[in-house]
Amino acid sequence: MSSLLDFFIKLGKLKTNKRKGWVLYGIKDPAATADHIFRGAILGWVLNSINKNNKKKGFNDARIIKSILIHHLPDIYIGEETPYDSLLPKDIASEISKKDQDIIREILKKLPQVSAGLERKRAIQRQQLEEKTFHRIVAKLPNEIKKDLEDLWSELNKRRTNLSKFAWESAKLESYLQSLEYWRKEGKVQHKLWNRWVKKNLKESFIIKFRKEIDKYLINNHKKCEKDALCELLRFLNEVGRLKSLKRTGWVLRRVKKPESVAQHTFQMTIMSWVLGKIKGLDTDRIVKIALVHDLCEVYAGDQTPYDPILVADKEVVRKLVEKAPRVPKAQRIEWLFKKREKEWKAIVELTSNLPKILQKEMISLWLDCEEGLTKEGRFVSQVDKLVNLFQAIEYWKKDNNFPIESWWVFIKERVDDPLLLKFTDELDKEFAIANRISSKNKNKRAGKAKSPKEK
């Protein structure tokens, strides 16, 4: 369990690692690596699904998803690489100085081209470094997990199979889509440079076809979307992209600095569900799909919290939330749950309404499975979701000892009953001594209240 805990902690770094290319362009609040992986996995899944329906052939959806989920793991240690790296100041960081911004701006204006020989050499060096780093990251995982991840990585990194090429290009296409979204929103990204880059990197015919659809509507400004599958897929992915900037309400209410996005939460939850589900002997192909869709409804429904019934813009309630999560009366909570479920149901139906009917039906059924616990995979993912919330709460608590960790600890004890997840919770307690710290904190509070005014 300790090796798994270490692995999951490392995953969390990709939630705060802002993508280097967007930082260089000066994008406001740029997407993190985890944001990119989240939508890349969905893009690969749905594009493959449409391709299968059209041509009666395709690849294993789940294997594409899993390949994309792991394709940036080496960045945990070595960071991202951009086509400009050889021309940039050596000490470029996530926080760029005014002087560096001026230098970068001039470099980007020139649409730099690196010689084919140098580009090949850098690509080989990067591939070798990523290979070494990936094996370092998974080295201490249980053997069955390690083998699965290494097999996927080997296939993806060498790109010798059609599936691995499709997965790799799908992830590249997500970056291209994001670049054009930023270009339309802020005008800072040079879409001509990105267009040149994507033509060089994308070879798979169906992915090229979808790239042209992206160009048609985001570059050539076609306002009316034709009623075809690729056009509707683009609309769907644009909407899903909103989850990259939707900050999770629970952390916002508790005034967390730089709270995670819904997309970042889903990324970590999907890999944790996959890995822990593998240990439990569950169908991990189904698990990764359930995890990916479980919060898609929040595109329209927003990120709701159990405290919504008592907030009502009450500053005193918000203050209590920052200090310690209050209990919501049962009657209010039940009423809120009914409204929440109805709102989210309408949202997931609306979001998927123009996708091919087979794909819409699959996504809605997977979402319902997580909500209702219709299968053992659905019930498991739902409980992992709660565990990931505790996991993130611990990360915030480590940075701020005043963070009210007690409410998450109590919540897990009340809502999670899966033996494997409880064992993992015990490992968290062993690592961070949560129960002892909470107990000591409560004793100190009681002792302080017991003192007389003179003693104080």
N, C-alpha and C positions, 0 to 999 in steps of 0.2 A: 504493500500500500504506500510506503514512503516514496518509492520510485515513481508511482503514479502521481502522487501529490506534487513532487518536484516537476514532473512533466507538465501538469496542469498550471502550475505557477508560471512556468516558462511561456506557456501559451498566452497568458495574460499580457505579456510584453507586446504582443502584436496588436493589442487594443489601444495602446498608447503610442505606438510607433507610426507617426505621420508619414505618409508616402513621400519619399524624397522629391520626386518629380513635381508634385503639387506645391511642396514647400519652396522649391526653386522658382516656380512661377508666381509665388506670393499669393496663393489662394487663401482666402479667409477660412479658418477652421477646416483645413483639408482633411480628406478621408484618411483613415488609418489603414494599415495593412489588413487588419481583421475585417474592416468594412468592405474592402475590395474582394477578399476571399468569400465573404458571405454572398454578395451578389454574383460573383463569378461562378460559384457553385450552382446557384439557381439558374443562371444563364445557360450553363452547360447542360443542366438537366432538361430544361424546357425546350431548348433548341434541338437537343437529341430526340426528345419525345415527338416534336413536330416532324423532324426528319424521318423518324420511323413510320409515322402515319402516312407521310407523303410517298415514301419510296418502299414501304414495307420492309425496311431494313434499318438497322441502327445498332447502337451499342448498349451495354448494360448501364442504365441510368445511375445506379448507386455507385458503380465503379468510377464513373466520370466524376460524380460528386466527391467521392473520397479522394480521388487524385487531385482535384482542385483544392480541397481542404488542406492538403499537406504541402502544396507546391511552394509555399513561402516560409516553411518552418525554419530553414537555415537563416532567414533574416533576423531571427531571435538574437543571434550572435554577430552576424556579419553585416546586417543592414541591407538596404536595397542598393541596386546599381542602376545608373541612368546612362543614356548614350553620351551624356556630356561630361562624365566623370573625369576623363583624361584632360579636360580643358578647365576644370574648376579648381578653385583654391583648395589646398590639401586638407584644411581643417574645417570644412563646411560642416555645420551641425544643424540640428532641427531649429534652433533659434539663429537666424541669419542677421548679421549686422547690416547697418545702412551701407557701409562701404562694400560689403560682399554683394548686397542686392544690386548695386550699380554695376559691378563687374559681371554678375550673372545676367543682368538685363542685356548688356552688350553682347555677351556670348550667345544668348538665345535669339537675338535679332539676326545673327549671321547664318542661321540655319546650318550649323556646323555639320560637316561630313567627315567621318573617319574612314581612312583607307580600308579596303576590303581585307587586306592582310592583317592590319592591326586589329580590326574588328573580330576577325576569326581567332586571333591569338588571345584577345581579351575574353572571348566567349568560352574558349577551352579552359583558360585559367579560372574563370568564374565557375564553370561547371565542376571542375575538380575541387574547388573550395567548398562549393555547396554540398557536394557528395560527402566530403570529409566531415563537414559540420552537421549534416543530417544524421549521420551514424553516431556522432557524439551525442546528439539530442536524444536519440532513442536507445542508446546503449544499455541503460539499466532497466528498461521496461520488461515486464514479463515476456517470456520467449514467444508465446503465441501472438501477442500484440506486436512485438518487435518484428517478427517475421512478416506479418501482414503489411505493416508500414514500409518495411524495406523492399518488399516485392512491388508494392505500388510505386515507391520512389524510383526503383530501378527502371521500371517500365516507362514512367513519365520522363525521367531525366534523359534516357537514351532515345525516347520517341521513335521506337522501331515498330510499334504497332499502330494501327489506324485509330484505336481507341485513345491511346496516349497522345497522339497528334491532335485529335479532336478536343480532348480535355485541355491541353496546353494552349491551343489556339482560342478556345472559349475564354480562358482566363485573360489572354492578351486582348481579346475583343472587349471584355469588360473595361479594361483600362482605356481603350479607345472611346468607348461610349462615355465614360466619365470625363475624358478630355473634352469632348464636344459639349457635354452638359455644362462644364465649367466655362468653356468658350462662349456659349450663348448667355450664360449668367453674368460673367465678369469680364469677358473679352481679353483675358490675359494669356490664354493658351493659344499657341500657333497651330491652328488646325491643319495647315498645309504640311507642316513638319510631321504631325501625327499621321496624316494621310499617307505620306511617303513611308513612314515607319511601318504602318499596318499592312501596306501592300507588299512590303518585303517579308513580313513575318507570317501572313496568313496565306495558306495554300489550299485548304480544304474547301471544296466547291460550295457546300451549303453554308459554311461560315462566311465565305466571300459574298454570297448572295445576301446574307443578312447584313453584312457590313454596308453593302450598297443601299439597303433599305434605310439604314441609319443615316447615311449621307443624304439621301433624298429628303428626309424630313428635318434633320438637324442642321445641315449645311445649306441645302437648296431651299429650305423654308417652305416646304409643302404643308399648308395648313390643314388640309383635309386628309385624313388617313383613310386609305382604301380598305375595304372590308376583306382583307386577306390575313392569313395566319401570321406572317412575319411582321406586318404592320401592327397588328394587335399585340404581338409579343413585345415589340418595341415600346408600345404604350404601357404595357404591364411592367416592363423592366424600369422604365422611367419612374413609375409610381413606387415600385419596390425600393428604388434608390433613395427615396425620402427617409427610409429607416436608418440611413447612414448619419443623418443629421438630427434625428429625433432622439433627444436625450431621455434617459429613463427617469420617469417622474419621481420615483421613490428617492433617488439620489439627489435630484434637484431640490426636493422638499427639505432634505437634510443638509442643503447648502454644501454639497460636495464640490470641490474644485475640479473642473474638467470631468464631469460625470460621463460614464460610458454611454454609447448609443445602443439602440435596440439591435442594430446590425452586429455590433461588437459582441453583445451578450449572446446573440444567436450563434455566432461563430464558435465561441468557446463552449457553449452548451452542446452544440452538435458534435464536436469532437469528443467531449467528455461522455456524452450519451453513447456514442459509437464504441469507445474504448471500454467503458464500464459494462456496456451491453454485451460486448464480446466475451468478457470474463464471465458474465452471467449465463452465457449460452443462448442469447436471444438472436433474432433475425436483425442483424445490423444494417442490412440493405434497407429494410423498412424504417429502422430507427433514424437513420440520417435524414430521410425524407420527412418524417414526422417532426423532427427537431427543426429543420429548415423552415417549415410552413407554420410552426406553432404560433408565431407572433406576426405573421403577414397581415392579419386583420388590423393591426395597429396603424397601418398606412392611413386608414380612414377613421378607425375607432379611437386612435390615440392610445397612449400607455396609461391605463387606468390602475388605481391602487385601492387596497381595501379601506383606505382612509377617506376616500372621496365622499362618502355620506356625511362625514362630520367636518369636512374642511370648510365648505361654503364661505370661502374668503375670510375665515375667522383667524385673525393674527395670533390669538392665544393658542388655538389648536396647532397652528404651524409651529409656534415656539415649542410646544410640548413634543411635537414630532422630532424636532431637532435634538431635544434633550432625551426623550424616551417615548417610544411609540405607545400611544394610549390604546386601550381596548375599544373596539367598535361594538355598540350594543347589538345583540344577536338579531333582533327584528330588523334593524337598519341594514345589517350586513346581508341578510337573506334577500331583502328587497333590492339592494344594490347588485347582488349576484345575478338576479333575474334580468335586471336592466342591462348589466354588463354583457351577459350572454347574448341577449337579443341584439344589442348594438354590434357586437363582434361578429355574430352570424351574418347580419346584413352587410357588414364590411367585407368579409371574406368572399361572399357571393358576388358583391359588386366588383371587387378587385379582379376576380377571375372570370367575370361574365363573358368576356369576348375571346377568351382562350378556346382552343378546340375542346369540344364537350367532353371528350375522354380525359383530357388533362385537367379540366376544371373539376370533373367528378372525382378524380384521384386526389387532387389537392384538398378539396373540401372534406372528403372522407378521412384523409390523414389528419387534418385539423380537428375534426370531430373526435377522432380516436384519442388525441391528446387531451381534449376537453372532457370527454366522457369516460375515458379508460376502457375502450371497447375491446382492446387486445392487451396482452401482457406487455407488448412493446409500447403501446400508448400509455399505459399506466406507469411504466418505468420512466419514459421520457418526461412525463409530467412531474415525477418526483425528482428527477435529475435537475429539472428547471429550478426547483426550490433549493436544491443543494448548491447550484451555481450562484444563486442570489446570496446565500450564506458565504460562499467562497469570495465573491466580490466585496461583500460587507467587511470581511476580514481584511482584505487589501486596504480598504479605506480606513479601517480601525487601526491598522499598523501605522498609517501616516498621521492619524489623529486619535489620540487616546480618549478623547471626549465623544467620539462617534458612538452612538447607542447600539452596541453590538448585541445587547441582551435580547432585544425583540427578535432578531434573526435566529438566535440560538434557541429561544423558546419555540419559535415557529417551526423549526426543523424537528424538534422533539415532539411536537403535536401533529405534524402533517406527514412526516416521512416514516414509513414502517418497513421498507425494503431492507432485508438483512445486509446485503452488500453495501447499500448506501449508508446504513447506520454504522457499519464497520468503518467506512471511509470517514464518516463524521467523527468517530472516535479517534481516527488518525489526525484529523484536523485539531481536535482537542489536545492530543498528545504533543503535536507540533507547536501549538500556540498557547497552550494552557488556558483556554478560554473560560472553562467552568471555574477554575481556581481564581482567575482574575476577577470574574464577575462576583464570585462569593466574597473576595477580599474587599472589593469596591462597595458592596452592599453592607458589609460589616462596618466599614469606615463611616458610611452614611448613618447607620443606626447609632454608632458610637457618638457621632457628632450631634445627633438629635438628642441623645440622652444627657449631654452636658448641660449644666445649669447656665444661666446668663453670666454669672460671675466667672465660671470656669472658662467660658468662651472669651 
